[in-house]
Amino acid sequence: MQSLWCATATGAPGGPALQGSERAQVVVVGAGYTGLSAALHLCEAGRDVVVLEASLLGAGGSGLNGGQVIPGVKHDPDVLERMFGATVGASMIDTVASGPDLVFELIRKHRIDCAATRTGWIQPAASESALAPIRSRVEQWRRRGAPVEMLQRRQIAELLGSERYCGGWIDLRAGTVQPLSYLLGLAGAAQRFGARIFTGSPAIKLERIGEQWSVQTPHGRILSPAVILATDAYTGGLVDTLRRSIVLVPSFQVATEPIPELLRRSILPQRQSVSDTWHLLRYYRLDAQGRLLLGSRGFFGDVPVSTAARHHYRAVLEIFPQLRGLRFEFHWGGWVAMTADHLPHLHELAPGLSAGLGYNGRGVAMATVMGRLLARRLLGVPAAQLGFPISPVRPIPLHRCSRLGVRLALQYLQLRAGWSRWREHARRRERVA
């Protein structure tokens, strides 16, 4: 399956595989947004950094996601303050809200060619019951000065080109990028500041040797006093407790051929990105060439691509029936790392060993921020001044069963979606009768 992003990306190709022994002041394991953001910020501060990537640049989640640059995390601001207290919660809210600012500043500063737009993100309500929490969310962000507003049914229909929703809200801090081009741009910027990036170089062994960490790859080794683990959903058994602190959820996306110009004018005419409140969240946007891409949760196991794609094709036509007959050009999938508390985690696992992961579907902005947090911490910023809590690693109890639990939860949501879809059809038939 070739992704739309792989077919349209621009940027640096990466580096060779690691051969032999190297030394560095910092080793970053994982060349996604977290790792490359950390490497870039460290190199800008004069540190000697090596980045190890197991595969090709963009082969993981940073090159496969929907490219939505959304501020915040899954929890609303008031919830974060209740969870972490007024002082820590307030600084944490400021940190996670700053994600799009950081992303678009890096794009500007390093002249990254990634089709960046910043026209906002819309969350439309698929049912009347979803409007109450949306109103609360808008009120909480407006109290903190964010440029957000409620949208009525007619406004949503005009901004989306769909009559599917009954209202929603817009957050003007958000935007979109071509996610793989953004990743490659970060890699190129880090390399210009001196980062050494090795691809095809999975970290297969990590051990402490005196005051140094040794990171072994199939054909080489790096010695360094500091290691950052930045592998998120692609975290393996290098540090097994870290792997057991997240649950992997499949995500799948499809993209149409470019929409004809006349029709395109009425579909997302201002090019916002969208994530709705349907039982199984659906997110969608236009790319730079006017293709509509839509993503949602994928399937576990060996499900034929045709089956996975068919569900997404149906979702596109439910939202935009006017696209019926348009050809679908691309489909692709990857993994999302979910945490038990639905929050990203910053960990200090041992002296000189840190990690950031668990973006729960908000990875473009939050992973970029996490990379900067990890870099600032290694540069000596006290934990209390980071603006984000450092937490201990907490493996999920009965982690082996977690995949089954997620699978059952997704099946339950699919059944609810099917039931809701049947009720809508029944209501339409009653109105016609």
N, C-alpha and C positions, 0 to 999 in steps of 0.2 A: 504494500500500500504506500504510494507516494503521497506525502502531504502537500497541500496547497503551498505551504511556506517553503518547503524544499524546492518546489518548482519555480518560485518567484523571488527567492532570497538574493540579497546582495551583501557582500562583506568579505572579511578576511577568512582564509581557509583553515587556520589553526596552525598546528605544528607537528613535528615528527613524533615517533614513539621514543620513549626514554630508553637509552642504551648506556649501560655502565653506571658508575657512581657519580652523584652530584651532591653539592651542599647548598643550602639556602637558609635565609633567616626565617622564612615561613614557607611551609608546604600547604597548599590548598588542594584538597581531594574533591574533585567535582567541578567541571567547568560550565555550570549553569549560571543563572543570574546571581545566586548567592555567592558562588565561588569567584566569578569574574568581577563582581562588584567589590568583594573583599580584596582581591588582588589589585584592582585598579586603585582603590583608596590607599592601600599599603604602599604600592609603588610610587604613588604621588607623594607620599611622605618619606620616600627615600629607602624603603625596605627592599631587600632582594627576595623575590618571590618565585616559587615554582608552582605551577598548576598541573595537576594530573587529571586527565579525562580518560575514562575507561573505553570509550568508543570514539565516534566522531563528534565534533562540536554540534550541539543541537539535537543529538540522538535521543535525549531524555525529554523531560517535561518542558524545559525552557524553550525547546524548539518545536514543540507540538501543541502548545496551548492556544487559546482563542485570541490572544493578544489584547485582552481588555486590561486597561491600567486603572484599577479601581482603588480609591482610598479606603482605609479602615480594615477591619477584620469582620468575622461573622457576627460577633456580639456588638450590640448597640453601645454608645458611650456610657449611658447610665449603668448598664450592666457591668462594664469594665470598672467603673468607680466602685460599685458594690463589691466586686470580686477582689480588687486590689487596694481599696481605700482611696480617699479623696486625693492625696498627694501623688502616690505612685500611679493611680488610675488616670489622673489628669495628664501627667507627663507621657504615659503610655498612649493615651488618646492622641496627643499632639504628634507623637512619633509615627503612629500607624496612619494618621491622616496626611502626613507629609510625603507618602510614597509617590504619588504622581508628580509632585513638585521635583523630587529627586530624579525620577526617571526622565522627565522632560528637560531638566537642567543638564543631565549627563548627555542627552541627545544633542542639545544645543552646543554645549561646551566642546564635545568631541566630534561634532559634525557627523553624527551617525545617520546614515541614509536608511530609514526604516519606515517610510510612509506614515510618520507620526501625525495624529490628529488629536485635538483636545476640545471636543464639542460636548462632552458630558456622557454620563451613563444613566440609563433609564431602567427602573424596576417597575414593570407594569403588574397590576393585580389581576390574576386569572379568575378571582371570585370576589364578591362583596366582602366576605369575611376577612380577606387579606388586607383590606384597606385600613382597618384599625391599627395594626402594628406598623403599617407604613406611616400613618399620620404621626404616631408616637416617635418613630425614627426621624422623621423630618423635623419635628419640634426639638428633639434632642440635639441634632446637628445645628439647627438654626440658633439655638441658645449659645452655641460655641462659635458662632460667626461663619459657618460654612455656607457657601452659595448653593443652597438646595431649595426646592419648592415642590409642592403638591401639583399634580396634573389631573385634570378632570377627564372624563371619558372622551370628549371630543378632542381635547388637546393630545391625548395619547394616540388616538386614531390618526391625527394629522402628522404627528412626529414619526409614527411607526409605519403608516400605510396599512394598518390592520384594524379591523373592528372586533378583534378577539377579546379585548380587555375592558375593564370597567373603571380604570383610573390608575394612579401610580405616582411616582415621584422621579425627579431628575436631580443628579448631582453633577454640577458643572466643573468640579475639580478633576473629573475623570477624562480618559481618552482611550486611544487605541494605538498599537504599533504593529508592524509586521514582526512577529515575535522572534523568528529566527534571524532576521536582519538586525534586530536590536541586539540579540546575543552576539552575533558575529562582530557588530560594532563595538560592543564592550570588550571583546577579545582583542580586537585591533588596537583599541585605546590602551588596554593594559600592556600589550606588547610594545607599544611606542614608549611607554614609561619604564620598560625594562623587564616585564614579566616573561618568564620562560614557560610556554605552554606545550605540554606533551600530550598528544592524543594516542588512542590505542594503547593506553598505559594504565590498566586497572590496578588499584592498590590492593594487594592480596595478603599483605601481612603488615601489622603495625606493632612495634615493640619499643619499650623504653630501654635505652642504653646509656647509663650514667645520666648526664644532663641533656641528652639529645633524644629525639625520636627518630626511629628508623622506619621508613615507609618503603616496602618492597613491592616492585612490579615484576611482571614476568621476565624482563630482561634488564632490570636496573634497580637502583636503590637511591633514595634521598635521605640525607641526614640533616636534621633541623631541630632547633630548640622549640619550635612552635608548629602545630598542625591544626588546620581548620578542616573539619568534615562538613562538606556542603553538597550532600548527595540526595537529600529530600526523599522523594518517592522511590529513588533508585539506590537507597541505602541497603547494602548487603550485610554480610556477617562480620565485617571488619571490627566493629564494636557491636556485639550482638544485642546488648541492652538498648542501644539506640534503635536498631531495627525493630525491636519489640515494643517501642514506644509509639509507633504509628501503624495505621491500617491503610492498606492500599485499596483504592477504589478505581475501577476502570472508567475512562472517559473516551468518548467517540465523537468524531465530527465529520460533517459532510459539507461540500461546497458546490454550488451550482456553476454553470457556465456564466460568463458576464451577462447581466440582465440587459435587454435592449433599452436604449436610451430613453425612449418615451415612457416605458413602464418604470424604469429606475427612478424617474423624477418623483414618483409618489411613494417609493419605498425607502424609509430611513433617509429622507431628503437632506437632513442636516448631519447625517452620518454618525449619530450617537451609537454606542453599543448598548446592548439590552441583556438583562437576565430576569426572567419572569418568576412568578410564584407558583407555577404549576407543580403538581405533586413531585415529579422528577424534574428538577430545575432545568430549564432550557435557556441557553445563551446564544446570542446571534448578533451579527453585524455585517457590514459590507467591507470588502477589501478594496484596495486602491483601484482595481480594474472593474469594480462593480459587481463582483460575485457576491451572492449571499452565502455565508457560512453559518451553520448551526451546530451546536454541540450539546450533549447531554450525557448522562451516565451510560456507560457501555455495559457489556455482558462479561460475566466470568466464564471461564472454560472455553472449549473449542466451538464457539458459535460461528457459523459461516458468516463471512463478511457481508454477504447479501442480506442475511437476516438482520444484522446490526444496522446496516445502512437503511433497510426498508423502514424501520421504526423512525429513523431520523427524517427520511423523505416524507413520511406521513406528517411528522411534526411541522416541517416547513410548509406543507400544503394546508394544514389546519390553521396556521397563523396567516399565511399569505396564499389564499386559494387562487389569486390572480397569476401565480407562478406555475400553475399546472401546465404541463407540456414542456417546461424548461428542462434541459438536460443537466444531470449532476456530473461534474467533472472529477471531483476528488473525494476520497474518504480515508480517514486515518484515525489512529487511537493511541492512547498512552495511559499513564497512571497518575493519580492524584494522591498525595499523602494526607491522611486525615488523622487528627489527634483526638484523644478522649475528651478534652475540654474545648475542642474546636478553635484553638489558638495556636499561633506559631510559638515555637520554643527556642530559646537561647540557652545553651548548656555549656558549663565548664566541667568536663569529665575528669580531668586530672591536670596537674601543672603543665601548662603549655599545650593542652589539648582541648579545643572548643568545637562547638557544633551549632548549626542553625538549621531548622527544618520545620515542616508541618504547616504549610500555607493554606490548606483546606480550600483550594480553588481560587485563592487571591494572590497567586505567586508572582506576577509580573512586578507589581509595585512593592509588595511586602518582601519578596526575596531580595530585591535590590536594596531595600532598607536594611534587611538583616545582614547583608554583606558589609554595609558600612558600619553597622553596630559591631560586628565581629572584628573589623579592622580597628575601629576606635578603641575597643577593649584591649587589643594587643598593643596598641600604641600608648597604653597607660591611662586611659580614661577610667576613673573610679566607677565601680558598678552603680553606685547611687546617682551618678551623673549621666548614665547612658540614655535614660528615657525609656528603658524597656527592662523588665525584670529578668534576672538570670535564675533559672529554675533547675532543680535536680532532675535527672532522668528518671521517669517513672514508667517502667514496662507495663503494658496493659495486661491485667490478669487474664489467664487463659487465652493468651495471644494466638495460640494455634487454632482456637475456635472463632477468632474474630472475623476471619474471612467468611466463614459460614454465616455468622451473624449479619454481616454487611450484605451478603447475598440474599438472605431472607428478607432483610429490610427493603432492599431494592425491589424484590419480587412483590412485597406487600404494597409498595408505592406504585408499582406498575399496575397492580390490580385496582388500586384506588383510582389511578388515572383512567383505566379502562371503564370503570363504573361511572366516573364523571363524564367521560366521553359518551357513554350510552345514554345517560340522563339528558345530556344536551341534545342529542339526536331525537330523543323522545319528545322533549319540549318543542323542538322545531316542527315535528310532525303534528303535534297537538295544535300549534299555532296555524299551520297550513289547513288542518281540518276545520 
